[in-house]
Amino acid sequence: MTWEDGQAVAIDLYYDPVLDEHVASPMGLTAPVWYLAPQRRDVAESAWRMEAAASGILDDDNPVGLRNPNVAVMLAWHTGEFTDGPVKSRLWDYMDRTFEPTWDLERGEFTFGFCLDEPHPRGQLNARAMAGWVCTPGAWSQIFSEVHPDRFDGPVVTGVDFPRVALSEARWTGSALHLTPHPQNPSIAGTRTSLQVDQLPSDGRWWLTGPEGETTAVEVSGGSATLELSVDGQSHRLQQR
């Protein structure tokens, strides 16, 4: 790795031992940004800033020029980890103008076509772009740096009727489980769905509270219970009184 004034500016693409030659490139820093962020944030952020400056998203007066979808997606992927606000908005405005954003309402899917004229959207490109969209500054690194000791011992939700139903929230607070089921398309909105919850901390009677405050008794046995939820995009809460 090449450093200047305490900042990483390039990384070896390869080393020739015969000539004792390091072939370095600033672009070599781009690929590992997502993996470096939780381990060496200073290196990852330095690489992202070079990447962002070259694209023009850091400057209001410099139009964004990212016609290559592979480059644009890489930047969109990384930007979510390092900044929010105007810079991220400028990049995503460009993505929305340029790369054919499409809602498939029947399948309940949002994708970019990336001007590739292909019958199916590119899965890897869309996955990377969406990781950057949902990420807020530091969120990816926190998964590794703020490890909760009970992360594998808490309640587990299974049996979700995906893709008919998706959970935008499945969060355990230590005393309550919060679930938000979303319908795949409008024809499913308001229907009922069931799912399984295991590893609840105690048996007996629990209470499921719906979005309107209505409560339903739920019997938990062996730490497990089956829940019936309305697929309405609203939050439901399971807790023991």
Backbone torsions as a table, in degrees:
resi	resn	phi	psi	omega
1	MET	NA	139.7	-179.5
2	THR	-103.7	133.3	-176.4
3	TRP	-120.3	145.0	172.9
4	GLU	-140.1	123.3	-179.7
5	ASP	52.7	41.2	176.2
6	GLY	79.0	5.8	179.4
7	GLN	-119.2	141.1	175.4
8	ALA	-71.5	129.2	-178.2
9	VAL	-121.7	-12.7	179.1
10	ALA	-163.8	162.0	176.6
11	ILE	-139.3	147.8	-178.3
12	ASP	-65.7	128.7	169.3
13	LEU	-78.2	-34.6	171.0
14	TYR	-165.2	165.4	179.1
15	TYR	-122.7	129.9	177.8
16	ASP	-98.6	105.4	-176.7
17	PRO	-71.2	-22.3	179.2
18	VAL	-70.0	-46.8	-180.0
19	LEU	-91.1	-5.5	-174.6
20	ASP	53.9	50.4	-174.3
21	GLU	-121.1	124.3	174.4
22	HIS	-93.8	119.5	179.6
23	VAL	-98.0	98.3	-173.6
24	ALA	-102.0	154.5	178.9
25	SER	-152.4	138.7	172.7
26	PRO	-59.4	-33.8	-179.0
27	MET	-64.6	-23.3	178.3
28	GLY	-64.0	-21.7	178.9
29	LEU	-77.5	-19.2	-173.4
30	THR	-68.7	-48.4	-173.9
31	ALA	-57.5	-42.8	-176.1
32	PRO	-90.1	11.8	-176.9
33	VAL	-55.3	-46.7	-176.5
34	TRP	-62.5	-32.2	-177.3
35	TYR	-86.9	-28.1	178.3
36	LEU	-77.7	-27.7	-173.2
37	ALA	-53.1	-44.4	179.9
38	PRO	-76.4	-15.2	-173.1
39	GLN	-107.6	-46.5	177.5
40	ARG	-133.9	79.8	-174.8
41	ARG	-61.6	-33.7	-179.4
42	ASP	-61.8	-42.0	179.5
43	VAL	-68.6	-45.3	-178.0
44	ALA	-63.0	-43.0	-177.9
45	GLU	-70.0	-35.3	176.2
46	SER	-61.4	-43.6	178.9
47	ALA	-65.5	-41.9	179.2
48	TRP	-62.7	-39.9	-179.1
49	ARG	-64.7	-39.6	175.5
50	MET	-62.3	-43.7	179.6
51	GLU	-61.5	-45.3	-177.7
52	ALA	-69.4	-40.9	179.6
53	ALA	-63.2	-40.7	-179.8
54	ALA	-64.6	-30.2	-178.2
55	SER	-81.7	-24.4	-178.6
56	GLY	95.9	4.0	-176.5
57	ILE	-77.9	-11.8	179.6
58	LEU	-84.2	-9.4	-171.2
59	ASP	-124.9	122.7	-179.9
60	ASP	-61.2	-30.8	-174.5
61	ASP	-89.7	-4.9	-176.9
62	ASN	-107.6	110.6	-178.1
63	PRO	-62.2	144.6	-179.4
64	VAL	-72.5	129.2	179.7
65	GLY	-126.0	91.1	-174.9
66	LEU	-136.7	57.4	-176.6
67	ARG	-65.3	-28.3	179.0
68	ASN	-75.6	115.0	-176.3
69	PRO	-62.6	-30.7	179.1
70	ASN	-64.6	-41.6	178.6
71	VAL	-69.8	-43.8	-179.1
72	ALA	-62.2	-42.7	-179.4
73	VAL	-66.7	-39.8	177.7
74	MET	-59.3	-43.3	179.9
75	LEU	-68.2	-42.0	178.1
76	ALA	-61.7	-39.3	178.8
77	TRP	-60.0	-47.4	-174.3
78	HIS	-79.1	-32.4	-172.6
79	THR	-60.9	-37.1	-179.3
80	GLY	-57.0	-31.6	-178.0
81	GLU	-75.7	-24.3	-170.4
82	PHE	-112.5	-19.3	-178.4
83	THR	-158.4	161.4	176.5
84	ASP	-134.7	-171.5	174.8
85	GLY	76.5	-142.6	-171.1
86	PRO	-58.2	-40.1	-177.2
87	VAL	-64.5	-47.9	179.7
88	LYS	-65.4	-39.6	179.7
89	SER	-63.7	-39.9	-179.7
90	ARG	-62.8	-42.2	179.5
91	LEU	-65.2	-44.9	-176.4
92	TRP	-74.4	-27.9	171.7
93	ASP	-60.9	-40.8	178.4
94	TYR	-65.4	-44.6	178.8
95	MET	-58.0	-43.4	-178.2
96	ASP	-68.4	-32.7	179.4
97	ARG	-77.0	-28.5	-164.8
98	THR	-105.4	-35.2	-164.1
99	PHE	-112.0	32.5	168.8
100	GLU	55.9	60.7	175.4
101	PRO	-65.0	134.4	-173.6
102	THR	-140.3	130.8	169.8
103	TRP	-97.5	122.8	168.8
104	ASP	-96.8	95.5	-172.5
105	LEU	-65.9	-31.2	-179.9
106	GLU	-69.6	-43.6	179.7
107	ARG	-83.6	-13.9	-178.9
108	GLY	70.7	34.3	-174.7
109	GLU	-122.3	140.4	170.3
110	PHE	-110.8	130.7	179.7
111	THR	-143.8	161.6	167.5
112	PHE	-101.8	141.8	175.4
113	GLY	-88.5	-21.6	177.3
114	PHE	60.0	22.6	176.4
115	CYS	56.2	32.5	-177.4
116	LEU	-95.4	-9.1	178.5
117	ASP	53.1	50.1	179.4
118	GLU	-115.8	154.0	-176.3
119	PRO	-69.4	-22.6	-179.3
120	HIS	-132.0	142.6	178.6
121	PRO	-63.7	145.9	178.7
122	ARG	-68.4	117.4	-176.9
123	GLY	-64.6	-48.0	-176.8
124	GLN	-65.5	-42.9	-179.9
125	LEU	-63.2	-43.5	179.4
126	ASN	-66.7	-38.3	179.8
127	ALA	-64.1	-42.8	179.0
128	ARG	-66.1	-43.1	179.4
129	ALA	-60.9	-44.1	-178.4
130	MET	-69.0	-31.6	174.8
131	ALA	-60.9	-39.5	177.4
132	GLY	-70.8	-33.9	-179.1
133	TRP	-66.5	-45.6	-175.8
134	VAL	-80.5	-19.0	-176.1
135	CYS	-74.3	136.5	171.1
136	THR	-108.0	159.3	-174.1
137	PRO	-51.2	122.4	177.1
138	GLY	84.5	-7.2	-174.4
139	ALA	-64.1	-41.0	-179.6
140	TRP	-64.7	-44.9	-179.3
141	SER	-64.1	-34.7	-177.4
142	GLN	-64.5	-26.3	178.0
143	ILE	-57.6	-33.5	-176.6
144	PHE	-98.0	-32.8	-173.7
145	SER	-88.4	-21.7	-179.8
146	GLU	-118.6	68.7	-176.6
147	VAL	-78.8	126.9	177.1
148	HIS	-88.5	126.0	-174.7
149	PRO	-61.4	-24.0	-177.8
150	ASP	-102.1	20.3	-173.1
151	ARG	-63.5	-24.8	-179.4
152	PHE	-101.9	0.5	-177.0
153	ASP	-107.0	-8.5	-177.9
154	GLY	-78.3	179.6	-180.0
155	PRO	-58.0	146.3	-178.7
156	VAL	-123.3	130.7	179.1
157	VAL	-102.3	127.4	178.0
158	THR	-135.6	172.0	175.0
159	GLY	74.4	21.9	176.8
160	VAL	-69.5	134.4	-176.6
161	ASP	-80.6	62.3	-179.2
162	PHE	-84.7	140.2	9.1
163	PRO	-90.5	-0.3	178.9
164	ARG	-55.9	-36.9	179.9
165	VAL	-130.8	137.5	174.5
166	ALA	-125.8	149.7	177.3
167	LEU	-103.0	115.5	173.9
168	SER	-83.7	-13.4	177.8
169	GLU	-146.4	131.2	170.6
170	ALA	-146.8	89.2	-166.8
171	ARG	-130.2	128.8	178.3
172	TRP	-104.7	124.3	-176.7
173	THR	-98.7	0.7	-176.7
174	GLY	107.3	-25.1	177.5
175	SER	-135.7	-13.0	-177.8
176	ALA	-143.3	145.9	176.3
177	LEU	-107.2	123.3	-179.2
178	HIS	-105.7	126.9	-177.4
179	LEU	-130.5	134.7	177.2
180	THR	-129.6	102.6	-179.4
181	PRO	-88.7	134.0	178.7
182	HIS	-115.3	140.9	178.7
183	PRO	-78.4	149.4	176.8
184	GLN	-65.6	-36.4	179.0
185	ASN	-154.9	170.0	-175.2
186	PRO	-58.2	-27.6	-178.2
187	SER	-67.2	-19.0	-178.1
188	ILE	-97.1	-16.8	-178.0
189	ALA	-56.4	132.5	178.0
190	GLY	86.9	-5.6	176.2
191	THR	-78.2	176.3	-179.1
192	ARG	-106.1	151.8	175.9
193	THR	-142.9	158.9	177.7
194	SER	-125.0	151.6	175.8
195	LEU	-150.5	165.5	-176.1
196	GLN	-107.2	138.0	173.6
197	VAL	-121.5	126.9	177.8
198	ASP	-120.9	167.4	176.6
199	GLN	65.0	28.4	170.1
200	LEU	-67.1	147.9	-169.3
201	PRO	-73.1	-15.1	-179.3
202	SER	-154.4	155.8	178.0
203	ASP	-90.3	178.0	178.4
204	GLY	107.1	-158.5	-175.4
205	ARG	-88.5	126.3	172.1
206	TRP	-116.2	170.4	-177.9
207	TRP	-128.8	131.0	177.1
208	LEU	-102.4	117.9	-179.1
209	THR	-103.2	124.8	-179.2
210	GLY	-85.6	179.3	-175.6
211	PRO	-65.1	-24.6	179.4
212	GLU	-94.7	6.8	179.3
213	GLY	90.4	-0.7	178.8
214	GLU	-71.4	144.3	-176.7
215	THR	-120.9	145.5	177.7
216	THR	-131.6	134.4	178.4
217	ALA	-73.1	138.8	179.0
218	VAL	-130.2	126.1	178.3
219	GLU	-91.3	125.1	-179.6
220	VAL	-106.5	126.6	179.5
221	SER	-131.4	129.0	-178.2
222	GLY	62.7	26.1	-179.1
223	GLY	78.6	7.7	-174.5
224	SER	-123.3	151.8	176.8
225	ALA	-157.8	153.2	172.9
226	THR	-103.5	129.7	-178.5
227	LEU	-110.1	141.5	172.4
228	GLU	-108.5	122.8	-176.4
229	LEU	-125.8	152.8	171.4
230	SER	-86.2	131.2	-177.7
231	VAL	-86.1	83.4	-170.8
232	ASP	-130.2	6.1	-179.9
233	GLY	71.2	16.9	-179.6
234	GLN	-117.8	161.5	-172.6
235	SER	-81.5	138.4	172.7
236	HIS	-120.9	148.9	-175.6
237	ARG	-131.1	128.8	176.7
238	LEU	-109.9	123.5	178.4
239	GLN	-153.7	162.4	179.8
240	GLN	-105.8	128.0	-177.8
241	ARG	-81.2	NA	NA
